[in-house]
């Protein structure tokens, strides 16, 4: 770049947007975040209902423990400031009404002993799996998160890979073996079923590697839950961003990205107001950005296939969630905090959009004690759900545009009846596991993929965008690494952050903010910088709403 860029507009205050904002401020840019909702966090959120807080997102947070790149990012973003981390002995339990129950302990030694007590005949597979976790425990701290691969030199890439050379065969095999294939090898039918839902739901495309990685993090106390919950994490990141001099404007919907001579120069809001900046970064729904805000003018064969073909292909995007919250006037904290209940196939008829017969049930106030009054409980019941059945129930009507952009939506009678029927089914299913449940329920709240669209505009209500280990996620990462940017072909001064330019959970989305500022700083020929806590040399700079910025 021949001229120094200073001002920056960021679209979206989710994990990617908040992260981008903080790293922008640390590197001397004057940024403002424009957010559709009236609170930060995007999918990382919670909401209040009477005496209860319904926490929707974090069940385990990678990077919650010190000594690794993931944690460094959270620390730089202020996400874990003054927060106690709660770790659990059991990552998840799986129950089958006929076959029994299995516990996936965080400690691989306890896990191995427990699994062998269930099925001694499966010793070889059990030992292989637990040894894999033990080996990954040794690699967690070296796992690269801080610098995007697309910006690395050949020497940096070799240095990044060096700690993993000795484990090459393990990593290769863990990538080549699908969990579904591995689970099918067990002789015990309970283990065959349970291994597929270690992550609460079935992930048909996942190989062994993510299971090794996440359970290794749990074993190292690096996958706990933060005090204050999901919204608390987002609010801490918001506070960090503002302390660095950043601004957030809520209840603001971006309609178009303004372009002049193939350069992004600002945005037009839904009310017609225009805001200008040297750099525009989208950290919101990728489909909305590429196809609507930019009218499909800037793309590539890979991106065309992603947004035109793979987005419509079953399984290539992460599904949405159906979440049933029960506020209960009874103490259930003595129950298992997290358990996947396997259902029968006939139960699918009661659960629109369900992708496999099972529900995850959490006593959520064990994770976050502040969300329920003493002596009461919040039950959090979830399942992966496709978008189309709920959209069809609502006659394919998504939202009603209002002044605040995310409020007052009209739902069909069929949609509301389906939610009511689902709630009754869930309560009936759980009544044998939670004593006196029906008579002590004080509040029921149900969210569907349409709820996700309503508050975040995420395409089809997806929670994590592209699926890893499939063509969508793999081709996206190859494109970014090959091009060395998260921008779009032919459009300068524009970049993307958040889940639509990565695969994985919250730490991945947060890492994109760090990565995109690496790209921005490279393009401006300036060194990237970041720090934890206070920096006495930093002079906070704000996006100024002067005539040159707002029209």
PLY file of the C-alpha trace (Angstrom):
ply
format ascii 1.0
element vertex 551
property float x
property float y
property float z
element edge 550
property int vertex1
property int vertex2
end_header
0.00 0.00 0.00
1.34 3.45 -0.91
-0.80 5.44 1.54
-1.28 4.74 5.23
-4.75 3.51 6.06
-6.22 4.58 9.40
-10.00 4.16 9.73
-11.78 0.81 9.78
-15.42 -0.34 9.78
-16.10 -3.83 11.14
-19.47 -5.46 10.44
-20.62 -7.64 13.33
-19.83 -7.80 17.07
-19.54 -11.55 17.43
-16.29 -13.29 18.38
-14.68 -12.47 15.04
-15.73 -8.82 15.04
-14.78 -8.10 18.66
-11.43 -9.79 18.15
-10.78 -7.89 14.93
-11.63 -4.64 16.68
-9.23 -5.15 19.57
-6.33 -6.17 17.34
-7.11 -3.22 15.05
-6.87 -0.82 17.99
-3.63 -2.43 19.18
-2.14 -1.84 15.76
-3.03 1.82 15.51
-6.24 1.70 13.47
-9.34 3.73 14.36
-12.18 1.23 14.25
-15.92 1.08 14.77
-18.05 -2.07 14.97
-21.58 -2.02 13.55
-23.84 -4.63 15.16
-27.36 -5.72 14.21
-28.30 -6.74 17.77
-28.27 -4.64 20.95
-25.67 -6.78 22.76
-22.26 -8.20 21.76
-21.37 -11.83 21.15
-23.38 -13.01 18.17
-23.91 -16.73 18.82
-21.99 -16.45 22.11
-24.97 -15.21 24.07
-27.58 -15.67 26.78
-30.91 -14.07 27.69
-33.02 -13.54 30.79
-36.42 -15.06 31.45
-37.99 -14.28 34.83
-35.64 -15.60 37.53
-33.45 -17.44 35.04
-30.67 -16.77 32.55
-30.65 -19.09 29.56
-27.03 -19.48 28.44
-26.97 -20.64 24.83
-23.37 -21.18 23.80
-20.29 -22.32 25.73
-20.25 -25.91 26.97
-16.47 -26.13 26.82
-13.98 -23.42 25.86
-10.73 -24.43 24.20
-7.90 -22.29 25.52
-9.31 -21.84 29.02
-6.00 -23.00 30.54
-2.64 -21.23 30.40
0.44 -22.07 28.38
-0.80 -22.27 24.79
-1.61 -20.05 21.81
-5.37 -20.40 22.27
-5.19 -19.04 25.80
-2.85 -16.25 24.69
-5.51 -15.03 22.26
-8.21 -15.03 24.96
-5.84 -13.18 27.30
-4.97 -10.57 24.66
-8.69 -10.02 24.10
-9.45 -9.70 27.83
-11.99 -12.52 27.49
-10.98 -14.33 30.68
-10.12 -11.32 32.84
-10.94 -11.97 36.51
-12.85 -15.14 35.63
-12.73 -18.42 37.48
-12.60 -21.44 35.17
-14.66 -24.49 36.03
-13.32 -27.82 34.76
-15.25 -31.08 34.85
-14.19 -34.62 35.67
-16.51 -35.97 32.97
-16.57 -34.40 29.51
-19.88 -36.03 28.56
-21.93 -39.10 29.45
-24.03 -41.12 27.02
-27.11 -43.05 28.08
-29.09 -45.67 26.21
-32.27 -46.79 27.96
-31.62 -50.46 27.13
-27.81 -50.71 26.95
-26.78 -48.54 29.90
-24.50 -45.52 30.36
-20.89 -44.64 29.56
-18.87 -41.74 30.95
-16.18 -40.00 28.90
-13.80 -38.92 31.64
-11.41 -36.04 31.01
-8.58 -38.08 32.55
-7.54 -40.69 29.94
-6.49 -43.13 32.70
-9.94 -42.99 34.30
-11.53 -43.18 30.87
-9.56 -46.29 29.95
-10.41 -48.05 33.23
-14.10 -47.18 32.87
-14.35 -48.33 29.26
-12.56 -51.60 30.07
-15.04 -52.23 32.89
-17.82 -52.02 30.31
-16.17 -54.10 27.58
-12.91 -55.94 28.33
-13.21 -57.55 24.89
-12.57 -54.14 23.30
-9.26 -53.59 25.11
-7.21 -53.03 21.94
-9.47 -50.25 20.61
-9.90 -48.68 24.05
-6.15 -48.58 24.66
-5.54 -47.16 21.18
-8.04 -44.36 21.76
-6.81 -43.43 25.23
-3.17 -43.56 24.10
-4.09 -41.18 21.29
-5.46 -38.71 23.84
-2.30 -39.03 25.95
-0.10 -38.29 22.94
-2.15 -35.25 21.97
-1.85 -33.93 25.54
1.87 -33.53 24.82
1.19 -31.51 21.65
-1.51 -29.06 22.75
0.82 -26.27 23.85
2.68 -26.33 20.52
-0.45 -26.18 18.36
-0.25 -23.07 16.09
-3.00 -20.46 16.47
-1.26 -17.10 16.51
-0.14 -16.49 12.90
-2.07 -17.35 9.70
-0.40 -20.00 7.56
-0.99 -17.87 4.46
1.44 -15.24 5.71
4.21 -17.61 6.84
7.51 -18.03 5.06
8.73 -21.53 4.20
11.04 -21.44 7.23
8.18 -20.40 9.53
6.04 -23.26 8.22
8.83 -25.76 8.88
9.31 -24.34 12.38
5.56 -24.61 12.99
5.51 -28.26 11.89
8.66 -29.36 13.71
7.05 -30.22 17.10
4.68 -32.59 15.29
7.18 -34.45 13.11
7.69 -37.26 15.63
3.91 -37.73 15.88
3.40 -37.77 12.12
2.03 -41.32 11.95
-0.42 -40.71 14.79
-1.67 -37.48 13.22
-1.91 -39.08 9.78
-3.93 -42.03 11.09
-6.15 -39.81 13.21
-6.96 -37.76 10.11
-7.54 -40.81 7.91
-9.90 -42.68 10.27
-13.49 -41.49 10.62
-14.90 -41.73 14.13
-17.95 -43.52 12.69
-15.68 -46.22 11.24
-13.65 -46.47 14.44
-16.79 -46.77 16.60
-18.19 -49.51 14.37
-15.22 -51.74 15.28
-16.26 -52.06 18.93
-17.90 -55.33 19.85
-20.00 -53.75 22.61
-23.14 -52.09 21.16
-23.15 -49.30 23.76
-19.61 -48.24 22.84
-20.51 -48.41 19.15
-23.21 -45.83 19.76
-21.55 -43.74 22.47
-18.29 -42.97 20.69
-20.23 -41.29 17.88
-21.74 -38.72 20.27
-18.78 -37.80 22.47
-19.30 -34.24 21.18
-22.99 -34.41 22.24
-24.17 -34.89 18.62
-23.12 -37.09 15.73
-20.50 -35.55 13.43
-20.42 -37.96 10.47
-17.51 -36.23 8.73
-15.22 -36.00 11.77
-12.10 -38.19 11.92
-10.45 -39.15 15.19
-8.23 -36.06 15.31
-10.73 -33.52 16.74
-11.78 -36.03 19.40
-8.16 -36.57 20.43
-7.54 -32.83 20.43
-10.59 -31.78 22.44
-10.33 -34.58 24.99
-6.61 -33.84 25.35
-7.54 -30.22 26.10
-10.02 -31.43 28.71
-7.31 -33.64 30.23
-4.99 -30.61 30.48
-7.74 -28.45 32.02
-7.79 -26.42 28.84
-11.47 -26.94 27.98
-13.36 -25.56 30.97
-16.16 -23.02 31.18
-15.61 -19.37 32.19
-17.32 -17.66 35.08
-20.07 -15.38 33.78
-20.99 -17.67 30.90
-21.26 -16.99 27.19
-22.53 -13.41 27.25
-20.09 -12.63 30.07
-17.20 -13.70 27.83
-18.47 -11.46 25.01
-18.97 -8.53 27.39
-15.40 -8.87 28.66
-14.17 -8.74 25.07
-16.37 -5.71 24.44
-14.89 -3.98 27.50
-11.36 -4.70 26.28
-12.16 -3.30 22.83
-13.65 -0.11 24.25
-10.73 0.35 26.64
-8.44 0.21 23.61
-10.43 3.09 22.11
-12.90 1.21 19.92
-16.53 2.16 19.32
-19.59 -0.09 18.87
-22.86 1.08 17.37
-25.72 -1.33 18.13
-29.10 -1.83 16.42
-27.39 -1.06 13.12
-27.82 -3.14 9.99
-25.43 -2.83 7.06
-27.26 -2.94 3.74
-24.40 -2.49 1.25
-20.63 -2.28 1.20
-19.68 0.83 -0.75
-17.15 0.30 -3.53
-15.33 2.79 -5.73
-12.76 1.78 -8.37
-12.75 -1.76 -6.92
-11.90 -0.42 -3.46
-14.11 -0.76 -0.40
-14.69 2.77 0.90
-17.43 2.30 3.50
-20.94 0.97 4.08
-24.54 2.01 3.53
-26.92 1.27 6.41
-30.50 0.06 6.11
-31.74 3.59 6.87
-29.74 5.02 3.96
-26.96 6.54 6.08
-23.45 6.10 4.67
-20.29 5.64 6.72
-16.81 5.78 5.23
-13.48 4.21 6.16
-10.14 3.23 4.67
-10.77 -0.46 5.43
-13.96 -2.54 5.68
-13.93 -5.91 7.43
-16.97 -8.17 7.51
-17.37 -10.46 10.51
-20.93 -11.52 9.79
-22.80 -13.97 7.57
-20.66 -14.75 4.53
-23.56 -15.33 2.18
-25.08 -11.97 3.04
-21.74 -10.25 2.43
-20.72 -11.94 -0.81
-24.13 -12.21 -2.44
-26.05 -9.21 -1.08
-23.79 -6.51 0.35
-21.43 -6.85 -2.63
-24.02 -8.12 -5.15
-21.84 -11.12 -6.05
-19.39 -8.87 -7.91
-16.21 -10.19 -6.28
-15.65 -13.91 -6.25
-13.58 -16.83 -7.54
-14.37 -20.35 -8.78
-13.81 -21.70 -5.24
-16.07 -19.08 -3.64
-18.71 -19.54 -6.34
-18.82 -23.24 -5.58
-18.96 -22.59 -1.83
-21.82 -20.11 -1.91
-23.76 -21.39 -4.95
-23.37 -25.15 -4.70
-21.93 -26.42 -1.41
-24.10 -24.10 0.68
-27.09 -25.98 -0.77
-25.51 -29.44 -0.41
-26.58 -31.51 2.60
-23.92 -31.71 5.28
-21.47 -29.16 3.85
-22.54 -26.46 6.32
-22.83 -26.91 10.05
-26.50 -27.28 10.98
-28.28 -25.05 13.42
-29.44 -25.96 16.90
-32.79 -26.51 18.49
-32.50 -25.55 22.15
-35.10 -26.21 24.82
-34.58 -24.35 28.10
-36.49 -25.37 31.21
-36.47 -23.13 34.27
-37.31 -25.51 37.12
-38.12 -24.76 40.75
-36.08 -27.73 41.95
-32.41 -28.42 42.63
-30.93 -30.87 40.11
-27.26 -30.07 40.69
-26.71 -33.61 42.02
-27.50 -34.98 38.55
-24.84 -35.50 35.84
-24.03 -32.07 34.45
-23.94 -33.20 30.80
-25.45 -36.30 29.25
-26.46 -37.33 25.74
-29.68 -39.37 25.67
-29.92 -41.69 22.68
-33.44 -41.82 21.27
-35.33 -44.27 19.09
-35.86 -43.52 15.41
-39.59 -43.12 15.95
-38.82 -40.18 18.25
-37.63 -38.20 15.23
-41.25 -37.43 14.36
-41.52 -35.25 17.49
-38.31 -33.31 16.78
-38.41 -31.27 13.55
-35.07 -31.05 11.76
-33.29 -33.59 13.99
-30.32 -35.09 12.15
-29.87 -38.14 14.40
-31.96 -39.62 17.23
-30.44 -38.08 20.34
-30.58 -35.06 22.65
-27.93 -33.53 24.86
-29.15 -32.60 28.33
-27.21 -30.29 30.62
-27.94 -29.13 34.13
-26.74 -25.76 32.94
-26.47 -24.08 36.33
-23.74 -26.58 37.25
-21.72 -24.90 34.50
-22.87 -21.41 35.48
-24.32 -21.13 39.02
-25.40 -17.51 38.48
-28.10 -18.43 35.95
-30.59 -19.91 38.44
-31.66 -18.84 41.94
-30.50 -21.06 44.79
-32.56 -24.24 44.92
-33.66 -23.92 41.28
-32.21 -25.29 38.04
-31.88 -24.59 34.34
-32.05 -27.62 32.07
-30.57 -27.05 28.62
-31.62 -29.58 25.98
-30.21 -29.40 22.46
-30.01 -31.22 19.16
-28.57 -30.44 15.74
-31.31 -29.35 13.38
-31.57 -28.63 9.70
-33.17 -25.35 8.72
-35.73 -26.37 6.12
-38.32 -28.19 8.30
-38.67 -25.19 10.61
-38.74 -22.76 7.68
-41.48 -24.84 6.06
-43.47 -24.83 9.30
-43.23 -21.04 9.22
-44.20 -20.87 5.53
-40.60 -19.86 4.68
-41.07 -16.40 6.21
-37.90 -15.49 8.11
-38.20 -12.03 9.64
-40.14 -8.80 9.71
-37.91 -5.75 9.34
-38.43 -3.21 12.10
-36.56 -0.19 13.38
-34.41 -2.39 15.62
-33.93 -4.97 12.86
-34.07 -8.07 15.07
-37.33 -7.73 17.01
-41.02 -8.52 16.55
-41.21 -11.43 14.16
-44.38 -13.21 13.19
-44.47 -16.99 13.36
-47.10 -19.29 11.87
-49.54 -21.33 13.92
-47.89 -24.54 12.67
-44.47 -23.33 13.81
-45.71 -22.45 17.29
-47.58 -25.74 17.61
-44.46 -27.67 16.58
-42.48 -25.94 19.34
-45.22 -26.74 21.86
-45.30 -30.41 20.81
-41.51 -30.61 21.00
-41.50 -29.13 24.50
-44.07 -31.66 25.69
-42.09 -34.53 24.16
-38.83 -33.41 25.81
-40.49 -33.06 29.21
-42.05 -36.52 28.93
-38.70 -38.04 27.95
-36.84 -36.46 30.85
-39.44 -36.98 33.57
-38.08 -40.42 34.41
-34.59 -38.95 34.88
-35.44 -35.74 36.77
-37.73 -36.27 39.73
-40.91 -34.17 39.91
-39.95 -32.33 36.74
-43.38 -31.58 35.25
-44.90 -30.04 38.34
-41.90 -27.77 39.02
-41.34 -26.21 35.59
-41.70 -22.43 35.80
-40.57 -21.39 32.33
-40.04 -23.00 28.92
-38.17 -21.30 26.08
-37.38 -22.92 22.73
-34.99 -21.60 20.09
-34.75 -22.99 16.55
-32.56 -22.27 13.52
-35.05 -19.50 12.67
-34.19 -17.87 15.99
-30.56 -17.88 14.90
-31.47 -16.19 11.62
-33.56 -13.65 13.50
-30.77 -12.45 15.78
-27.62 -13.00 13.70
-28.83 -13.40 10.07
-26.62 -16.49 9.85
-27.46 -18.36 6.67
-29.92 -21.19 7.39
-29.34 -20.69 11.11
-25.92 -22.32 10.99
-23.82 -21.98 14.13
-20.34 -22.61 12.70
-20.66 -22.05 8.92
-18.56 -24.47 6.84
-17.94 -28.05 7.93
-14.34 -29.04 8.62
-12.99 -32.21 7.00
-15.37 -31.84 4.05
-14.98 -30.10 0.70
-16.49 -26.83 1.96
-14.14 -26.30 4.89
-11.09 -27.77 3.18
-11.45 -25.71 -0.01
-12.00 -22.52 2.00
-8.81 -22.97 4.00
-6.84 -23.90 0.87
-8.08 -20.72 -0.84
-7.08 -18.48 2.09
-3.66 -20.10 2.46
-2.97 -19.92 -1.28
-4.04 -16.27 -1.61
-2.53 -15.12 1.68
-5.62 -13.08 2.57
-9.21 -13.35 3.75
-10.22 -10.68 1.25
-12.12 -11.18 -2.00
-10.54 -11.30 -5.48
-10.42 -7.93 -7.22
-11.56 -5.90 -4.20
-8.98 -3.98 -2.17
-9.33 -2.52 1.33
-11.71 -5.36 2.22
-11.21 -8.44 4.41
-13.36 -11.05 6.13
-13.19 -12.45 9.67
-15.24 -14.83 11.81
-16.64 -18.28 11.20
-17.09 -17.81 7.45
-13.32 -17.76 6.92
-12.42 -20.64 9.23
-13.72 -23.93 10.58
-14.28 -24.85 14.20
-15.50 -23.26 17.42
-15.15 -20.00 19.32
-11.37 -19.93 19.52
-11.18 -20.33 15.75
-13.51 -17.36 15.24
-11.53 -15.26 17.73
-8.25 -16.23 16.07
-9.48 -14.87 12.72
-9.41 -11.36 14.19
-5.73 -11.75 14.98
-5.08 -13.29 11.58
-6.88 -10.62 9.57
-4.86 -7.89 11.31
-1.71 -9.75 10.34
-2.90 -9.44 6.73
-3.83 -5.77 7.16
-0.49 -4.89 8.78
1.40 -6.77 6.06
-0.49 -4.85 3.37
0.33 -1.57 5.15
3.98 -2.60 5.57
3.91 -2.29 9.35
4.75 -4.81 12.10
1.88 -6.57 13.84
1.68 -6.11 17.59
-0.46 -7.44 20.42
-0.23 -7.58 24.19
-1.95 -8.81 27.33
-3.26 -6.29 29.84
-2.06 -2.69 29.93
0.41 -1.12 27.51
1.58 2.30 28.74
2.82 3.19 25.25
-0.58 2.66 23.63
-2.55 5.78 22.73
-6.24 4.83 22.22
-7.67 6.10 18.93
-11.35 6.19 18.02
-13.26 6.15 14.77
-14.38 9.77 14.50
-17.89 10.55 13.25
-16.82 13.63 11.34
-17.98 14.74 7.92
-15.38 12.68 6.13
-16.70 9.51 7.83
-20.49 9.88 7.92
-22.93 11.16 5.31
0 1
1 2
2 3
3 4
4 5
5 6
6 7
7 8
8 9
9 10
10 11
11 12
12 13
13 14
14 15
15 16
16 17
17 18
18 19
19 20
20 21
21 22
22 23
23 24
24 25
25 26
26 27
27 28
28 29
29 30
30 31
31 32
32 33
33 34
34 35
35 36
36 37
37 38
38 39
39 40
40 41
41 42
42 43
43 44
44 45
45 46
46 47
47 48
48 49
49 50
50 51
51 52
52 53
53 54
54 55
55 56
56 57
57 58
58 59
59 60
60 61
61 62
62 63
63 64
64 65
65 66
66 67
67 68
68 69
69 70
70 71
71 72
72 73
73 74
74 75
75 76
76 77
77 78
78 79
79 80
80 81
81 82
82 83
83 84
84 85
85 86
86 87
87 88
88 89
89 90
90 91
91 92
92 93
93 94
94 95
95 96
96 97
97 98
98 99
99 100
100 101
101 102
102 103
103 104
104 105
105 106
106 107
107 108
108 109
109 110
110 111
111 112
112 113
113 114
114 115
115 116
116 117
117 118
118 119
119 120
120 121
121 122
122 123
123 124
124 125
125 126
126 127
127 128
128 129
129 130
130 131
131 132
132 133
133 134
134 135
135 136
136 137
137 138
138 139
139 140
140 141
141 142
142 143
143 144
144 145
145 146
146 147
147 148
148 149
149 150
150 151
151 152
152 153
153 154
154 155
155 156
156 157
157 158
158 159
159 160
160 161
161 162
162 163
163 164
164 165
165 166
166 167
167 168
168 169
169 170
170 171
171 172
172 173
173 174
174 175
175 176
176 177
177 178
178 179
179 180
180 181
181 182
182 183
183 184
184 185
185 186
186 187
187 188
188 189
189 190
190 191
191 192
192 193
193 194
194 195
195 196
196 197
197 198
198 199
199 200
200 201
201 202
202 203
203 204
204 205
205 206
206 207
207 208
208 209
209 210
210 211
211 212
212 213
213 214
214 215
215 216
216 217
217 218
218 219
219 220
220 221
221 222
222 223
223 224
224 225
225 226
226 227
227 228
228 229
229 230
230 231
231 232
232 233
233 234
234 235
235 236
236 237
237 238
238 239
239 240
240 241
241 242
242 243
243 244
244 245
245 246
246 247
247 248
248 249
249 250
250 251
251 252
252 253
253 254
254 255
255 256
256 257
257 258
258 259
259 260
260 261
261 262
262 263
263 264
264 265
265 266
266 267
267 268
268 269
269 270
270 271
271 272
272 273
273 274
274 275
275 276
276 277
277 278
278 279
279 280
280 281
281 282
282 283
283 284
284 285
285 286
286 287
287 288
288 289
289 290
290 291
291 292
292 293
293 294
294 295
295 296
296 297
297 298
298 299
299 300
300 301
301 302
302 303
303 304
304 305
305 306
306 307
307 308
308 309
309 310
310 311
311 312
312 313
313 314
314 315
315 316
316 317
317 318
318 319
319 320
320 321
321 322
322 323
323 324
324 325
325 326
326 327
327 328
328 329
329 330
330 331
331 332
332 333
333 334
334 335
335 336
336 337
337 338
338 339
339 340
340 341
341 342
342 343
343 344
344 345
345 346
346 347
347 348
348 349
349 350
350 351
351 352
352 353
353 354
354 355
355 356
356 357
357 358
358 359
359 360
360 361
361 362
362 363
363 364
364 365
365 366
366 367
367 368
368 369
369 370
370 371
371 372
372 373
373 374
374 375
375 376
376 377
377 378
378 379
379 380
380 381
381 382
382 383
383 384
384 385
385 386
386 387
387 388
388 389
389 390
390 391
391 392
392 393
393 394
394 395
395 396
396 397
397 398
398 399
399 400
400 401
401 402
402 403
403 404
404 405
405 406
406 407
407 408
408 409
409 410
410 411
411 412
412 413
413 414
414 415
415 416
416 417
417 418
418 419
419 420
420 421
421 422
422 423
423 424
424 425
425 426
426 427
427 428
428 429
429 430
430 431
431 432
432 433
433 434
434 435
435 436
436 437
437 438
438 439
439 440
440 441
441 442
442 443
443 444
444 445
445 446
446 447
447 448
448 449
449 450
450 451
451 452
452 453
453 454
454 455
455 456
456 457
457 458
458 459
459 460
460 461
461 462
462 463
463 464
464 465
465 466
466 467
467 468
468 469
469 470
470 471
471 472
472 473
473 474
474 475
475 476
476 477
477 478
478 479
479 480
480 481
481 482
482 483
483 484
484 485
485 486
486 487
487 488
488 489
489 490
490 491
491 492
492 493
493 494
494 495
495 496
496 497
497 498
498 499
499 500
500 501
501 502
502 503
503 504
504 505
505 506
506 507
507 508
508 509
509 510
510 511
511 512
512 513
513 514
514 515
515 516
516 517
517 518
518 519
519 520
520 521
521 522
522 523
523 524
524 525
525 526
526 527
527 528
528 529
529 530
530 531
531 532
532 533
533 534
534 535
535 536
536 537
537 538
538 539
539 540
540 541
541 542
542 543
543 544
544 545
545 546
546 547
547 548
548 549
549 550
